[in-house]
Amino acid sequence: MTSKKYYFQDKSQNIISEDQLIGKKMDEIECFLADYQLQKLHTIERVYILKKTFFGIFKIRLYLYLSEDTVYNYTIQ
């Protein structure tokens, strides 16, 4: 079973895929994540809500793991 791949778009219609997030600074990718609700802001982790289902009870979240403001790993759950 293959999982769905997520793509993010900024206001200028530029597109970045989820696997291109690794190695990027948060300043570079914040414009791609501006449309998503930021659930948790921390120096080593940021959590964005990508999708809410069933009246907001179930959520798909993007977890970004940071080292010195650079993404070194991510998870979508």
N, C-alpha and C positions, 0 to 999 in steps of 0.2 A: 504494500500500500504506500503510495507516495503522498506526501503532505503538500498542502497548498503553499505556494511561494508568494510572499507579500512584496508589493512594490509601493514606494512612497513617492509622492509628487509635490513639488514646490509651486509657488505662485507663478513662476516663469515656465511652467510645463516641463521642467527637467525631471527625469525619473531616476530613482536609485532602487536597486533591489535589496532585499534583506541581507544577502551575503556580502554586499559591498559596504555594509556598515562597519565591519571590522577594520580597525586601523585608522578610522576617521576621528577627527576631533569633534567634540560636541558642537562647537561653533559652526562647523561645516554642515552638520546634519540637522540642526535645530529647525531650519527652514522647511525641511521635508516632514518634520513631525509636528509642525505648528497646528495642524487641523485635529490632532488627537489630544485628548485630555491627559494631562500629566497627573498621575496618581501619587507618585512618590519621587521626591527630589532628595538625593543624597550624594555625597562626594564619590562614593564607589558604586552606586547603583541608581538607575532611573527606571521608572515603570510608567509606561504609557498604555492607555486603554484603546485598543484598536477597534473593538466591536462589542456591543452589548446585545444580548438576546434574551428572550423570555422576560420582558419588562425590566431588564437591567439586572436580573438575578445572576445570569451567567455572563461572563466577560472573557474576551480574548485579550490577553495582555502581551506587550512587548517589554521584556526585561533587558536592559542594557547594562552591562557590567563594565565599569570604567577603571582605568589606571591613569592618573595624572590627566584627567579630562579626555582620554582617548579610549574608544571602545575596543576592548580586547575579546569580548564574547557577547552573545545575545541568546535569548530564548524566547519563543513564542508559545504561550500556553493559554 
